[in-house]
């Protein structure tokens, strides 16, 4: 009888962990899908900014220079 309880408890634990992994796998797939959508939207905006004549590399360099000054992030974002 004790053997049966041990097997039942172990089976329950195994089922719990398998179910958790299944759920987490689905969550990860959904997160990946969302990231792909965000990446596509960002690429669309980057393309439009380039067609409007905005040099994103120059903008990135400006931000990098600001960040190197060891200023608090609040001060960097105000500009």
N, CA, C and O atoms as a MOPAC input file, in Angstrom:
PM7 MOZYME 1SCF
protein

 N      0.81500 1    -1.19100 1     0.00000 1
 C      0.00000 1     0.00000 1     0.00000 1
 C      0.86400 1     1.26200 1     0.00000 1
 O      0.53700 1     2.21700 1    -0.70500 1
 N      1.94200 1     1.29500 1     0.75900 1
 C      2.84600 1     2.44400 1     0.78200 1
 C      3.48600 1     2.64300 1    -0.57400 1
 O      3.70300 1     3.77400 1    -1.00800 1
 N      3.78800 1     1.54300 1    -1.24300 1
 C      4.37400 1     1.58600 1    -2.59300 1
 C      3.41900 1     2.27900 1    -3.55800 1
 O      3.85500 1     3.07300 1    -4.39100 1
 N      2.14500 1     1.99400 1    -3.46100 1
 C      1.13500 1     2.57900 1    -4.34000 1
 C      1.04300 1     4.08500 1    -4.12100 1
 O      0.92700 1     4.84500 1    -5.08200 1
 N      1.09600 1     4.52000 1    -2.86000 1
 C      1.04800 1     5.94900 1    -2.56000 1
 C      2.27500 1     6.65800 1    -3.11400 1
 O      2.17000 1     7.76300 1    -3.64700 1
 N      3.44100 1     6.02300 1    -2.98800 1
 C      4.67000 1     6.61100 1    -3.51400 1
 C      4.60100 1     6.74500 1    -5.02900 1
 O      4.98000 1     7.77200 1    -5.59200 1
 N      4.10900 1     5.68500 1    -5.68500 1
 C      3.98900 1     5.72200 1    -7.14800 1
 C      2.98300 1     6.78000 1    -7.58100 1
 O      3.19500 1     7.47600 1    -8.57400 1
 N      1.90100 1     6.89700 1    -6.84500 1
 C      0.86900 1     7.88100 1    -7.16100 1
 C      1.40800 1     9.30400 1    -6.98700 1
 O      1.17100 1    10.17500 1    -7.82500 1
 N      2.12900 1     9.52300 1    -5.89900 1
 C      2.70200 1    10.84900 1    -5.65200 1
 C      3.73000 1    11.20100 1    -6.71700 1
 O      3.78300 1    12.33700 1    -7.18800 1
 N      4.54700 1    10.22000 1    -7.09600 1
 C      5.55800 1    10.46100 1    -8.12600 1
 C      4.89200 1    10.73700 1    -9.47000 1
 O      5.32200 1    11.62800 1   -10.20100 1
 N      3.85700 1     9.98900 1    -9.79700 1
 C      3.13900 1    10.20000 1   -11.05400 1
 C      2.50400 1    11.59200 1   -11.08000 1
 O      2.47500 1    12.25600 1   -12.11700 1
 N      1.99900 1    12.01700 1    -9.92700 1
 C      1.39300 1    13.34500 1    -9.83400 1
 C      2.44600 1    14.43700 1   -10.05200 1
 O      2.19900 1    15.41500 1   -10.75800 1
 N      3.60500 1    14.26300 1    -9.45000 1
 C      4.69000 1    15.23500 1    -9.64200 1
 C      5.12900 1    15.27800 1   -11.09500 1
 O      5.34100 1    16.35300 1   -11.65700 1
 N      5.26400 1    14.09700 1   -11.70500 1
 C      5.67400 1    14.03200 1   -13.11400 1
 C      4.64800 1    14.74100 1   -13.98100 1
 O      5.00900 1    15.51400 1   -14.86900 1
 N      3.37000 1    14.48100 1   -13.72800 1
 C      2.30300 1    15.12600 1   -14.49200 1
 C      2.31700 1    16.63600 1   -14.33000 1
 O      2.11200 1    17.37300 1   -15.29500 1
 N      2.55900 1    17.09400 1   -13.10800 1
 C      2.62100 1    18.52900 1   -12.85200 1
 C      3.74400 1    19.18200 1   -13.65400 1
 O      3.54100 1    20.21300 1   -14.29600 1
 N      4.92700 1    18.57300 1   -13.61100 1
 C      6.07700 1    19.15400 1   -14.31600 1
 C      5.91200 1    19.08500 1   -15.82900 1
 O      6.29200 1    20.02300 1   -16.53000 1
 N      5.35800 1    18.00300 1   -16.34000 1
 C      5.11200 1    17.90500 1   -17.78700 1
 C      4.09500 1    18.95000 1   -18.22500 1
 O      4.25700 1    19.57900 1   -19.27100 1
 N      3.05600 1    19.13300 1   -17.43500 1
 C      2.04500 1    20.14200 1   -17.75300 1
 C      2.63000 1    21.54300 1   -17.71900 1
 O      2.31600 1    22.38100 1   -18.56500 1
 N      3.48200 1    21.78700 1   -16.73500 1
 C      4.13200 1    23.09800 1   -16.63400 1
 C      5.01100 1    23.36000 1   -17.84600 1
 O      4.98800 1    24.45300 1   -18.41200 1
 N      5.78600 1    22.35500 1   -18.24500 1
 C      6.63900 1    22.52100 1   -19.42100 1
 C      5.82300 1    22.75900 1   -20.68200 1
 O      6.19900 1    23.57100 1   -21.52800 1
 N      4.73000 1    22.06600 1   -20.80600 1
 C      3.86000 1    22.25700 1   -21.96300 1
 C      3.32300 1    23.68600 1   -22.00700 1
 O      3.33600 1    24.32500 1   -23.05900 1
 N      2.85800 1    24.18000 1   -20.87800 1
 C      2.33700 1    25.54800 1   -20.79300 1
 C      3.42900 1    26.56700 1   -21.09200 1
 O      3.21700 1    27.51200 1   -21.85200 1
 N      4.59500 1    26.36800 1   -20.49100 1
 C      5.69600 1    27.31200 1   -20.70300 1
 C      6.18200 1    27.30600 1   -22.14800 1
 O      6.58000 1    28.34600 1   -22.67200 1
 N      6.15400 1    26.16100 1   -22.78600 1
 C      6.53800 1    26.08400 1   -24.19600 1
 C      5.58400 1    26.90800 1   -25.05500 1
 O      6.01500 1    27.62900 1   -25.95500 1
 N      4.30500 1    26.80100 1   -24.77700 1
 C      3.30600 1    27.59200 1   -25.51400 1
 C      3.49700 1    29.09000 1   -25.24800 1
 O      3.38300 1    29.90700 1   -26.16100 1
 N      3.78500 1    29.43600 1   -24.01200 1
 C      4.03400 1    30.83600 1   -23.66200 1
 C      5.26300 1    31.37000 1   -24.40000 1
 O      5.25300 1    32.49500 1   -24.90100 1
 N      6.31200 1    30.56300 1   -24.46300 1
 C      7.53100 1    30.97500 1   -25.15800 1
 C      7.25700 1    31.17500 1   -26.64800 1
 O      7.74600 1    32.13600 1   -27.24200 1
 N      6.48400 1    30.28300 1   -27.25300 1
 C      6.13300 1    30.42200 1   -28.66900 1
 C      5.35800 1    31.70900 1   -28.91500 1
 O      5.59700 1    32.40300 1   -29.90400 1
 N      4.43400 1    32.02700 1   -28.02100 1
 C      3.64800 1    33.26000 1   -28.16500 1
 C      4.54400 1    34.48600 1   -28.00600 1
 O      4.40500 1    35.46000 1   -28.74600 1
 N      5.45400 1    34.43700 1   -27.05000 1
 C      6.38500 1    35.54000 1   -26.85900 1
 C      7.25400 1    35.74300 1   -28.10200 1
 O      7.49700 1    36.87900 1   -28.51000 1
 N      7.71400 1    34.66600 1   -28.69300 1
 C      8.51800 1    34.75900 1   -29.91600 1
 C      7.69900 1    35.40200 1   -31.04100 1
 O      8.21300 1    36.21400 1   -31.81000 1
 N      6.43100 1    35.03000 1   -31.12400 1
 C      5.56000 1    35.60000 1   -32.15900 1
 C      5.40100 1    37.10400 1   -31.93400 1
 O      5.45100 1    37.88500 1   -32.88500 1
 N      5.21400 1    37.50400 1   -30.69400 1
 C      5.07200 1    38.92400 1   -30.37200 1
 C      6.36300 1    39.67100 1   -30.70900 1
 O      6.31600 1    40.76500 1   -31.27200 1
 N      7.50500 1    39.09100 1   -30.37100 1
 C      8.79100 1    39.72100 1   -30.69000 1
 C      8.97400 1    39.89900 1   -32.19000 1
 O      9.50700 1    40.91700 1   -32.63300 1
 N      8.54100 1    38.92500 1   -32.97100 1
 C      8.64200 1    39.04000 1   -34.42200 1
 C      7.78200 1    40.18700 1   -34.94100 1
 O      8.19800 1    40.92500 1   -35.83400 1
 N      6.59600 1    40.33400 1   -34.38700 1
 C      5.71500 1    41.43300 1   -34.79600 1
 C      6.34500 1    42.77500 1   -34.44500 1
 O      6.34200 1    43.69700 1   -35.26000 1
 N      6.88600 1    42.88600 1   -33.23400 1
 C      7.53000 1    44.12700 1   -32.80900 1
 C      8.71000 1    44.43900 1   -33.71900 1
 O      8.89700 1    45.58900 1   -34.11700 1
 N      9.50000 1    43.43600 1   -34.04900 1
 C     10.65500 1    43.63600 1   -34.93300 1
 C     10.20100 1    44.12400 1   -36.31400 1
 O     10.81900 1    45.02700 1   -36.87700 1
 N      9.14400 1    43.54600 1   -36.85800 1
 C      8.62200 1    43.98300 1   -38.14900 1
 C      8.17000 1    45.44000 1   -38.08800 1
 O      8.44900 1    46.21700 1   -39.00100 1
 N      7.48100 1    45.80500 1   -37.02400 1
 C      7.02300 1    47.18900 1   -36.88000 1
 C      8.20200 1    48.14700 1   -36.76400 1
 O      8.18800 1    49.23000 1   -37.35000 1
 N      9.21900 1    47.75000 1   -36.01000 1
 C     10.40200 1    48.60200 1   -35.88500 1
 C     11.08100 1    48.77500 1   -37.24000 1
 O     11.50100 1    49.88100 1   -37.58200 1
 N     11.19100 1    47.71300 1   -38.00400 1
 C     11.81600 1    47.80300 1   -39.32100 1
 C     11.02500 1    48.71600 1   -40.25300 1
 O     11.61200 1    49.43900 1   -41.05800 1
 N      9.70500 1    48.68600 1   -40.14700 1
 C      8.88200 1    49.57900 1   -40.96400 1
 C      9.15700 1    51.03700 1   -40.59800 1
 O      9.28200 1    51.88600 1   -41.48000 1
 N      9.24900 1    51.32600 1   -39.30900 1
 C      9.51500 1    52.70000 1   -38.87600 1
 C     10.92600 1    53.13800 1   -39.27800 1
 O     11.12600 1    54.27900 1   -39.69400 1
 N     11.88100 1    52.25500 1   -39.15800 1
 C     13.25100 1    52.57100 1   -39.57100 1
 C     13.28600 1    52.89800 1   -41.06400 1
 O     13.92800 1    53.86300 1   -41.47900 1
 N     12.60500 1    52.10500 1   -41.85100 1
 C     12.56800 1    52.33400 1   -43.30100 1
 C     11.94900 1    53.69000 1   -43.61900 1
 O     12.46300 1    54.42400 1   -44.46300 1
 N     10.85500 1    54.02500 1   -42.95200 1
 C     10.19100 1    55.30900 1   -43.19800 1
 C     11.07000 1    56.47500 1   -42.77300 1
 O     11.13800 1    57.48600 1   -43.47200 1
 N     11.74500 1    56.34400 1   -41.63100 1
 C     12.64000 1    57.41600 1   -41.19400 1
 C     13.77500 1    57.61700 1   -42.18800 1
 O     14.18300 1    58.75000 1   -42.44400 1
 N     14.28200 1    56.53700 1   -42.74400 1
 C     15.34600 1    56.65200 1   -43.75000 1
 C     14.83800 1    57.35700 1   -44.99700 1
 O     15.54900 1    58.17300 1   -45.58400 1
 N     13.60700 1    57.04700 1   -45.40500 1
 C     13.06500 1    57.71400 1   -46.59100 1
 C     12.79600 1    59.19400 1   -46.32700 1
 O     12.76300 1    59.99900 1   -47.25800 1
 N     12.60300 1    59.55000 1   -45.05200 1
 C     12.40400 1    60.95100 1   -44.68000 1
 C     13.72300 1    61.68200 1   -44.45100 1
 O     13.73700 1    62.86300 1   -44.10300 1
 N     14.83000 1    60.96900 1   -44.65100 1
 C     16.14100 1    61.60000 1   -44.56100 1
 C     16.75900 1    61.61500 1   -43.17400 1
 O     17.71200 1    62.35800 1   -42.93600 1
 N     16.25300 1    60.83300 1   -42.27600 1
 C     16.80800 1    60.77400 1   -40.92400 1
 C     17.95500 1    59.76600 1   -40.91300 1
 O     17.79800 1    58.61600 1   -41.32100 1
 N     19.11300 1    60.22900 1   -40.43300 1
 C     20.27900 1    59.35600 1   -40.32300 1
 C     20.26300 1    58.71400 1   -38.93800 1
 O     20.66600 1    59.33300 1   -37.95300 1
 N     19.80400 1    57.49000 1   -38.87300 1
 C     19.67000 1    56.80800 1   -37.59100 1
 C     21.01600 1    56.50000 1   -36.94900 1
 O     21.11700 1    56.44700 1   -35.72300 1
 N     22.03200 1    56.30000 1   -37.74400 1
 C     23.35900 1    56.04700 1   -37.18100 1
 C     23.87300 1    57.29100 1   -36.46500 1
 O     24.47000 1    57.18700 1   -35.39300 1
 N     23.64900 1    58.45100 1   -37.04200 1
 C     24.06500 1    59.69900 1   -36.40200 1
 C     23.28000 1    59.90800 1   -35.10500 1
 O     23.84300 1    60.33700 1   -34.09800 1
 N     21.99900 1    59.60800 1   -35.13000 1
 C     21.17300 1    59.72400 1   -33.92400 1
 C     21.68000 1    58.78300 1   -32.83300 1
 O     21.74100 1    59.16000 1   -31.66300 1
 N     22.03800 1    57.57600 1   -33.21100 1
 C     22.54100 1    56.60000 1   -32.24500 1
 C     23.86600 1    57.07000 1   -31.64800 1
 O     24.11200 1    56.88000 1   -30.45700 1
 N     24.70800 1    57.67700 1   -32.46200 1
 C     25.99000 1    58.17400 1   -31.95900 1
 C     25.77400 1    59.29700 1   -30.94700 1
 O     26.49000 1    59.37600 1   -29.94900 1
 N     24.78500 1    60.17200 1   -31.20000 1
 C     24.47900 1    61.24700 1   -30.26000 1
 C     24.06800 1    60.67100 1   -28.90500 1
 O     24.52900 1    61.12700 1   -27.85800 1
 N     23.21000 1    59.68300 1   -28.94000 1
 C     22.73400 1    59.06800 1   -27.70400 1
 C     23.89200 1    58.38400 1   -26.98400 1
 O     23.99900 1    58.46200 1   -25.76100 1
 N     24.75400 1    57.71600 1   -27.73900 1
 C     25.90200 1    57.03900 1   -27.13900 1
 C     26.81700 1    58.03300 1   -26.44900 1
 O     27.31300 1    57.76500 1   -25.35400 1
 N     27.04600 1    59.18100 1   -27.07900 1
 C     27.89700 1    60.20400 1   -26.46900 1
 C     27.27600 1    60.71200 1   -25.17200 1
 O     27.98600 1    60.92500 1   -24.18900 1
 N     25.96100 1    60.90700 1   -25.16000 1
 C     25.27700 1    61.36700 1   -23.95700 1
 C     25.41300 1    60.34100 1   -22.84100 1
 O     25.61600 1    60.70300 1   -21.68300 1
 N     25.30100 1    59.07800 1   -23.18200 1
 C     25.35500 1    58.03000 1   -22.16600 1
 C     26.74800 1    57.86100 1   -21.58000 1
 O     26.89300 1    57.41200 1   -20.44300 1
 N     27.76400 1    58.21300 1   -22.33900 1
 C     29.13400 1    58.06800 1   -21.85100 1
 C     29.46300 1    59.09000 1   -20.77400 1
 O     30.46000 1    58.92500 1   -20.07100 1
 N     28.67300 1    60.12400 1   -20.62100 1
 C     28.94600 1    61.16900 1   -19.64900 1
 C     28.59300 1    60.78700 1   -18.22600 1
 O     28.70600 1    61.61400 1   -17.32100 1
 N     28.17200 1    59.55900 1   -18.01000 1
 C     27.78500 1    59.07800 1   -16.68300 1
 C     26.67500 1    59.91400 1   -16.04900 1
 O     26.61500 1    60.05700 1   -14.82800 1
 N     25.81300 1    60.45400 1   -16.87300 1
 C     24.67200 1    61.21000 1   -16.36400 1
 C     23.57600 1    60.22400 1   -15.96500 1
 O     23.50400 1    59.11600 1   -16.49800 1
 N     22.73300 1    60.62900 1   -15.03400 1
 C     21.57500 1    59.77900 1   -14.72500 1
 C     20.68300 1    59.65600 1   -15.96500 1
 O     20.61100 1    60.58200 1   -16.77300 1
 N     20.02400 1    58.54200 1   -16.10900 1
 C     19.20200 1    58.28700 1   -17.29300 1
 C     18.11600 1    59.34600 1   -17.45900 1
 O     17.73600 1    59.65800 1   -18.58700 1
 N     17.61300 1    59.90000 1   -16.36900 1
 C     16.58300 1    60.93300 1   -16.45700 1
 C     17.09800 1    62.16400 1   -17.20600 1
 O     16.37100 1    62.76600 1   -17.99600 1
 N     18.37600 1    62.53600 1   -16.94800 1
 C     18.94700 1    63.69400 1   -17.62500 1
 C     19.15900 1    63.42500 1   -19.10800 1
 O     18.99100 1    64.31700 1   -19.93900 1
 N     19.52400 1    62.20500 1   -19.43300 1
 C     19.74700 1    61.85500 1   -20.83900 1
 C     18.44300 1    61.88600 1   -21.59900 1
 O     18.40000 1    62.34800 1   -22.74000 1
 N     17.37600 1    61.40300 1   -20.98700 1
 C     16.09000 1    61.33200 1   -21.66900 1
 C     15.41300 1    62.68600 1   -21.79800 1
 O     14.53900 1    62.83900 1   -22.65200 1
 N     15.77300 1    63.66700 1   -20.99500 1
 C     15.16500 1    64.99000 1   -21.07200 1
 C     15.52900 1    65.70000 1   -22.36600 1
 O     14.75600 1    66.52900 1   -22.84700 1
 N     16.68300 1    65.39800 1   -22.93900 1
 C     17.14000 1    66.09500 1   -24.15100 1
 C     16.55600 1    65.52100 1   -25.39400 1
 O     16.84500 1    66.00100 1   -26.49000 1

